[in-house]
Amino acid sequence: MSANHNLQDIIVIGSGNVAEAIALACKECPTLNLRQVVARNRQRTEQIAEIVDCEICNDLEEAADADIYIIAVSDSAVEQVAHSLRRKAESIVVHTAGSIGMEALGGQQCGVLYPFQTFTKGRRVDFSQIPLFVEGSDPETTAQIEQLARKLSQRVWHATSECRRDIHLTGVLACNFVNALYAMAADHLMERQGLPFDVLRPLIEETARKAIDSTHPAMVQTGPAVRGDVAVSQRHQQMLSANERKQMIYKLLTEYIWETSKKTL
């Protein structure tokens, strides 16, 4: 396969949220041909295929020929799927995992196409704005994967497996952990005062806007911890005394904010 070869025929392997988002992005790209969605979960595969209007296959060994196979499955399943896949000569196979090395694919003409975003079933995102991190087994393959990435997104970077692991970690901090704090706050409001999550929505929206608009989130940090208001912080910790884990989370975050804020004030 020459570096000028045009990757056109695509097969997406998987039936989860990432597979759905990538299949939809490929379908909406006029220069790509989404041939199949391949996964064992027939019902979910059919749901995705209906959204993107393409064929389905429930057996990796019967997957159609394609220029590139995109493995969008759980991290633990990447290696098994890669080893079970029968693909045509000179095709490329990539996985979409942030914390799994390229070696899990176990061969030549392989790589990574990692979308740095959170995906939810049935929820559309603007894929053209999602950072895509690419890696290839050799320069030619890397160029081919980058070519595909640039058809899907305006934001494409090269990243080694080690780099992607750090990126994935920051995603857990900035997305998963933050969302867990939203849930903790919502539960506290409902359980203690019977107030709905709607009370928190304007605060969450403005906090996110400020962070995005700033040069660094630390520059717009507010609250008792950044002010060094020990009395308020201790009072809050006492209010959480019935749940030692939540109390410890509050204490650790307060200490972190205080220590890091001293470097930015």
C-alpha positions as CSV (number, residue, x, y, z in Angstrom):
1,M,0.0,0.0,0.0
2,S,1.6,3.3,-1.0
3,A,1.4,6.4,1.1
4,N,-0.8,7.9,-1.6
5,H,-3.3,5.1,-1.4
6,N,-6.7,6.5,-0.5
7,L,-8.2,4.7,2.5
8,Q,-11.9,4.5,1.6
9,D,-13.5,1.2,2.8
10,I,-14.0,1.2,6.5
11,I,-15.2,-1.5,9.0
12,V,-15.9,-0.6,12.6
13,I,-15.6,-3.4,15.1
14,G,-17.6,-3.0,18.3
15,S,-21.1,-2.1,19.5
16,G,-20.4,0.4,22.3
17,N,-20.6,4.1,22.5
18,V,-17.2,4.7,20.8
19,A,-18.0,2.4,18.0
20,E,-21.3,4.2,17.4
21,A,-19.7,7.6,17.4
22,I,-16.9,6.6,15.0
23,A,-19.3,4.7,12.7
24,L,-21.4,7.8,12.5
25,A,-18.4,10.0,11.8
26,C,-17.2,7.7,9.0
27,K,-20.7,7.5,7.5
28,E,-21.0,11.3,7.4
29,C,-17.6,11.7,5.6
30,P,-18.3,11.9,1.9
31,T,-14.9,10.3,0.9
32,L,-15.3,7.2,3.1
33,N,-17.3,4.1,2.6
34,L,-18.5,2.5,5.9
35,R,-18.9,-1.1,4.8
36,Q,-19.9,-2.9,8.0
37,V,-20.3,-2.7,11.7
38,V,-19.0,-5.9,13.2
39,A,-19.9,-7.1,16.8
40,R,-21.3,-10.2,18.6
41,N,-24.1,-8.2,20.2
42,R,-26.6,-8.5,17.4
43,Q,-29.3,-6.3,18.8
44,R,-26.9,-3.4,19.6
45,T,-25.1,-3.9,16.2
46,E,-28.4,-3.6,14.4
47,Q,-29.2,-0.4,16.3
48,I,-25.9,1.2,15.2
49,A,-26.3,-0.1,11.7
50,E,-29.8,1.5,11.5
51,I,-28.3,4.9,12.5
52,V,-25.5,4.7,10.0
53,D,-27.3,2.7,7.3
54,C,-24.8,0.0,6.7
55,E,-24.4,-3.8,6.8
56,I,-23.8,-5.7,9.9
57,C,-21.7,-8.8,10.7
58,N,-21.7,-10.8,13.9
59,D,-18.6,-13.0,13.2
60,L,-15.1,-11.5,12.9
61,E,-14.1,-14.3,10.6
62,E,-16.8,-13.3,8.1
63,A,-16.1,-9.6,8.1
64,A,-16.0,-8.0,4.7
65,D,-12.7,-6.8,3.1
66,A,-11.8,-3.2,3.9
67,D,-8.9,-0.8,3.7
68,I,-8.9,-0.1,7.4
69,Y,-10.5,-1.9,10.4
70,I,-11.2,0.2,13.4
71,I,-11.4,-1.9,16.6
72,A,-13.6,0.1,19.1
73,V,-14.1,-2.3,21.9
74,S,-13.3,-2.4,25.6
75,D,-9.6,-2.2,26.5
76,S,-9.6,-5.8,27.8
77,A,-11.0,-7.1,24.5
78,V,-8.7,-5.3,22.0
79,E,-6.0,-8.0,21.9
80,Q,-8.4,-10.9,21.5
81,V,-10.4,-9.1,18.8
82,A,-7.2,-8.2,16.9
83,H,-6.0,-11.8,16.9
84,S,-9.4,-13.2,15.8
85,L,-9.8,-10.7,12.9
86,R,-9.1,-12.0,9.4
87,R,-8.2,-9.0,7.2
88,K,-7.2,-8.6,3.6
89,A,-3.5,-8.2,2.7
90,E,-2.2,-4.6,3.0
91,S,-5.1,-3.5,5.1
92,I,-4.6,-1.5,8.3
93,V,-6.0,-2.3,11.7
94,V,-6.3,0.3,14.5
95,H,-7.7,0.4,18.0
96,T,-9.3,3.4,19.7
97,A,-8.1,2.8,23.3
98,G,-6.2,5.4,25.2
99,S,-4.5,3.2,27.7
100,I,-3.6,0.2,25.5
101,G,-0.4,0.1,23.6
102,M,-0.2,-0.5,19.9
103,E,1.5,-3.9,20.5
104,A,-1.9,-5.3,21.5
105,L,-2.6,-5.5,17.8
106,G,0.3,-7.8,17.4
107,G,1.4,-7.2,13.8
108,Q,2.4,-5.0,11.0
109,Q,0.4,-2.2,9.3
110,C,-1.4,-1.4,12.6
111,G,-1.8,1.6,14.8
112,V,-4.1,3.7,17.0
113,L,-6.8,6.2,16.4
114,Y,-7.7,7.5,19.8
115,P,-10.6,10.0,20.1
116,F,-10.2,12.1,23.3
117,Q,-13.8,12.6,24.2
118,T,-16.6,11.0,26.3
119,F,-19.3,9.3,24.3
120,T,-22.9,8.3,25.2
121,K,-25.3,6.1,23.4
122,G,-27.7,8.1,21.2
123,R,-25.9,11.4,21.9
124,R,-24.3,13.1,18.9
125,V,-21.1,15.1,19.2
126,D,-19.3,17.3,16.7
127,F,-16.6,14.8,15.7
128,S,-14.8,17.3,13.6
129,Q,-13.8,19.1,16.9
130,I,-12.6,16.0,18.8
131,P,-8.9,15.7,19.3
132,L,-7.7,12.5,17.6
133,F,-4.3,11.0,18.6
134,V,-2.7,8.7,16.0
135,E,0.2,6.3,16.1
136,G,1.4,3.8,13.5
137,S,3.6,0.7,13.3
138,D,5.8,2.4,10.6
139,P,6.0,5.8,8.9
140,E,3.8,4.8,5.9
141,T,1.1,3.3,8.1
142,T,1.2,6.3,10.3
143,A,0.7,8.6,7.3
144,Q,-2.3,6.5,6.2
145,I,-3.9,6.6,9.7
146,E,-3.3,10.4,9.9
147,Q,-5.0,10.7,6.5
148,L,-8.1,9.0,7.8
149,A,-8.0,11.0,11.1
150,R,-7.9,14.3,9.2
151,K,-11.0,13.3,7.3
152,L,-12.8,12.9,10.6
153,S,-11.5,15.7,12.7
154,Q,-9.8,19.1,12.4
155,R,-7.7,18.3,15.5
156,V,-5.1,15.6,14.9
157,W,-1.9,14.9,16.9
158,H,0.7,12.2,16.9
159,A,1.0,10.4,20.2
160,T,3.1,7.4,21.4
161,S,1.5,4.8,23.7
162,E,3.1,6.4,26.7
163,C,1.8,9.8,25.7
164,R,-1.8,8.4,25.2
165,R,-1.7,6.9,28.7
166,D,-1.1,10.3,30.2
167,I,-3.8,11.8,28.0
168,H,-6.2,9.1,29.1
169,L,-5.4,9.8,32.8
170,T,-6.2,13.5,32.3
171,G,-9.5,12.5,30.8
172,V,-10.4,10.4,33.9
173,L,-9.5,13.4,36.1
174,A,-11.3,16.1,34.0
175,C,-14.3,14.0,33.0
176,N,-15.0,10.9,35.1
177,F,-13.9,12.3,38.4
178,V,-15.5,15.7,37.9
179,N,-18.8,14.0,36.9
180,A,-18.6,11.8,40.0
181,L,-18.4,15.1,42.1
182,Y,-21.4,16.4,40.2
183,A,-23.3,13.2,41.3
184,M,-22.0,13.5,44.9
185,A,-23.3,17.1,45.0
186,A,-26.6,16.2,43.5
187,D,-27.1,13.3,45.9
188,H,-26.3,15.5,48.9
189,L,-28.8,18.2,47.8
190,M,-31.6,15.7,47.3
191,E,-30.9,13.6,50.4
192,R,-30.4,16.5,52.8
193,Q,-32.7,19.2,51.4
194,G,-34.9,17.5,48.8
195,L,-33.6,19.9,46.1
196,P,-33.2,18.7,42.5
197,F,-30.1,18.5,40.3
198,D,-31.5,21.6,38.3
199,V,-30.2,23.8,41.2
200,L,-26.6,22.9,40.2
201,R,-26.9,23.3,36.4
202,P,-26.1,27.0,36.1
203,L,-23.2,26.6,38.5
204,I,-21.8,23.7,36.5
205,E,-22.2,25.5,33.2
206,E,-20.5,28.7,34.4
207,T,-17.7,26.8,36.0
208,A,-17.0,24.9,32.7
209,R,-17.2,28.2,30.7
210,K,-14.7,29.9,33.0
211,A,-12.2,27.1,32.8
212,I,-12.5,26.9,29.0
213,D,-12.1,30.6,28.6
214,S,-9.1,30.9,30.8
215,T,-5.5,30.3,30.0
216,H,-5.4,27.7,32.8
217,P,-8.2,26.5,35.1
218,A,-6.2,27.3,38.2
219,M,-6.5,31.0,37.3
220,V,-10.3,31.0,37.9
221,Q,-10.4,28.8,41.0
222,T,-12.8,30.1,43.6
223,G,-14.1,28.8,46.9
224,P,-13.1,28.6,50.6
225,A,-10.0,26.5,49.9
226,V,-8.4,29.0,47.6
227,R,-9.2,31.8,50.1
228,G,-7.8,29.8,52.9
229,D,-11.1,29.9,54.8
230,V,-10.3,27.2,57.3
231,A,-13.5,27.7,59.4
232,V,-15.8,27.1,56.4
233,S,-13.8,24.1,55.2
234,Q,-13.8,22.5,58.7
235,R,-17.6,23.1,58.9
236,H,-18.1,21.4,55.6
237,Q,-16.0,18.4,56.6
238,Q,-18.1,18.1,59.8
239,M,-21.3,18.1,57.7
240,L,-19.8,15.1,55.8
241,S,-18.8,13.2,59.0
242,A,-21.4,10.5,58.4
243,N,-19.5,9.4,55.3
244,E,-15.8,9.0,55.9
245,R,-15.0,8.6,52.2
246,K,-16.8,11.8,51.1
247,Q,-15.2,13.6,54.0
248,M,-11.7,12.5,52.9
249,I,-12.4,13.5,49.3
250,Y,-13.4,17.0,50.5
251,K,-10.3,17.2,52.8
252,L,-7.8,16.1,50.1
253,L,-9.3,18.4,47.4
254,T,-9.2,21.3,49.8
255,E,-5.6,20.7,50.6
256,Y,-4.8,20.3,46.9
257,I,-6.5,23.6,46.0
258,W,-4.8,25.4,48.8
259,E,-1.4,24.2,47.9
260,T,-1.7,24.7,44.1
261,S,-3.4,28.1,44.5
262,K,-0.4,29.5,46.3
263,K,1.6,29.0,43.0
264,T,-0.8,31.0,40.9
265,L,-2.0,33.8,43.2
